[in-house]
Amino acid sequence: MDAYAAIHSRRDVRSGFLPDVPVADDVLTRVLEAAHAAPSVGLSQPWDFLVLRDRDLRQRVHAHVAAERAAYAAELPAARAAAFRELKVEAILDTPLNIAVTCDPTRGGRHTLGRRTQPRTAGYSAAAAVQNLWLAARAEGLGVGWVSFADERGLAALLGLPAHLEVVAYLCVGHVAEFRPEPELATAGWAARRPLRWAVHHDATGGGRCPARSLRTCSPRRSPRSRPRTRPRGPRPSSGWTG
Ligand SMILES: Cc1cc2nc3c(=O)[nH]c(=O)nc-3n(C[C@H](O)[C@H](O)[C@H](O)COP(=O)(O)O)c2cc1C
């Protein structure tokens, strides 16, 4: 599978895992090697990968996530809450293993090259490792589902992390029956994909047609001419610049 095929067929997977098919050690090692090959600010490699198989621990994480899911649902308007009830948002116990990806924002020391003015680059580096992991897993036929419902400090406590470590991602990993062609949230009508042309802006330092300005001010209502003739099926994205 080439890089583009992996990128375009990668999915966030929540259902359809094959619980009885284990993740072989050599496959897991390749996937983690790919994650560990990610770019990082100042080559600080701030990530660690916690491979979690212990059922009791995962049950505690699952209970925490279920509580946070309920709290989120309680804040939704009625129609949205009804739609949300139909969505699966995690596969913590449906997969043979979970991987927590952490970030040590102090790794590399205080003079880490490139981090002085942008401390968040440590977390960005860990997120790049997650993406490498996700794509390598796809190439290996492994599904990955990212769960971000947990309260970050609550999850860190459940995992027994020292206070300076951040949880960047909690991933459910296992073999799957299939990879769907479209994001589940799009198929369910929960959210829509934005066309590339809505996301690309040329010559951001220009004059009157400055895209950077349009990012701040344009909305379809205020600027109908900038609105594409078509938009993806499904609900309009709830926030951000849409045309
Ligand atoms: C930072 C991050 C957090 C996410 N958290 C969740 C989550 O808690 N539950 C869930 O079902 N999907 C989660 N997702 C998956 C997204 O919903 C998914 O990537 C998006 O709908 C696009 O689908 P695709 O990954 O299949 O292309 C998360 C994705 C990212 C990048």
The ligand as an SDF file (V2000), in Angstrom:
LIG
                    3D

 31 33  0  0  0  0  0  0  0  0999 V2000
   -7.9450   14.6770   18.0360 C   0  0  0  0  0  0  0  0  0  0  0  0
   -9.0370   13.7130   17.6440 C   0  0  0  0  0  0  0  0  0  0  0  0
   -9.9390   13.2840   18.5910 C   0  0  0  0  0  0  0  0  0  0  0  0
  -10.9660   12.3950   18.2430 C   0  0  0  0  0  0  0  0  0  0  0  0
  -11.8300   11.9360   19.2100 N   0  0  0  0  0  0  0  0  0  0  0  0
  -12.7860   11.0430   18.8830 C   0  0  0  0  0  0  0  0  0  0  0  0
  -13.6350   10.4800   19.8760 C   0  0  0  0  0  0  0  0  0  0  0  0
  -13.5260   10.7510   21.0560 O   0  0  0  0  0  0  0  0  0  0  0  0
  -14.5790    9.5980   19.4910 N   0  0  0  0  0  0  0  0  0  0  0  0
  -14.7460    9.2600   18.1660 C   0  0  0  0  0  0  0  0  0  0  0  0
  -15.6340    8.4700   17.8680 O   0  0  0  0  0  0  0  0  0  0  0  0
  -13.9250    9.7620   17.2060 N   0  0  0  0  0  0  0  0  0  0  0  0
  -12.9550   10.6240   17.5430 C   0  0  0  0  0  0  0  0  0  0  0  0
  -12.1140   11.1090   16.5770 N   0  0  0  0  0  0  0  0  0  0  0  0
  -12.2660   10.6630   15.1810 C   0  0  0  0  0  0  0  0  0  0  0  0
  -12.9290   11.7120   14.3180 C   0  0  0  0  0  0  0  0  0  0  0  0
  -14.3030   11.7750   14.6150 O   0  0  0  0  0  0  0  0  0  0  0  0
  -12.6820   11.3170   12.8670 C   0  0  0  0  0  0  0  0  0  0  0  0
  -11.3090   11.4110   12.6120 O   0  0  0  0  0  0  0  0  0  0  0  0
  -13.4490   12.1900   11.9030 C   0  0  0  0  0  0  0  0  0  0  0  0
  -14.8240   12.0060   12.0510 O   0  0  0  0  0  0  0  0  0  0  0  0
  -13.0620   11.8740   10.4600 C   0  0  0  0  0  0  0  0  0  0  0  0
  -13.2420   10.5070   10.1900 O   0  0  0  0  0  0  0  0  0  0  0  0
  -12.0570    9.6210    9.6440 P   0  0  0  0  0  0  0  0  0  0  0  0
  -10.9420    9.6690   10.6560 O   0  0  0  0  0  0  0  0  0  0  0  0
  -12.6330    8.2360    9.4840 O   0  0  0  0  0  0  0  0  0  0  0  0
  -11.6120   10.2090    8.3430 O   0  0  0  0  0  0  0  0  0  0  0  0
  -11.0930   11.9720   16.9200 C   0  0  0  0  0  0  0  0  0  0  0  0
  -10.1640   12.4170   15.9570 C   0  0  0  0  0  0  0  0  0  0  0  0
   -9.1460   13.2680   16.3160 C   0  0  0  0  0  0  0  0  0  0  0  0
   -8.1500   13.7040   15.2730 C   0  0  0  0  0  0  0  0  0  0  0  0
  1  2  1  0
  2  3  1  0
  2 30  2  0
  3  4  2  0
  4  5  1  0
  4 28  1  0
  5  6  2  0
  6  7  1  0
  6 13  1  0
  7  8  2  0
  7  9  1  0
  9 10  1  0
 10 11  2  0
 10 12  1  0
 12 13  2  0
 13 14  1  0
 14 15  1  0
 14 28  1  0
 15 16  1  0
 16 17  1  0
 16 18  1  0
 18 19  1  0
 18 20  1  0
 20 21  1  0
 20 22  1  0
 22 23  1  0
 23 24  1  0
 24 25  2  0
 24 26  1  0
 24 27  1  0
 28 29  2  0
 29 30  1  0
 30 31  1  0
M  END
$$$$
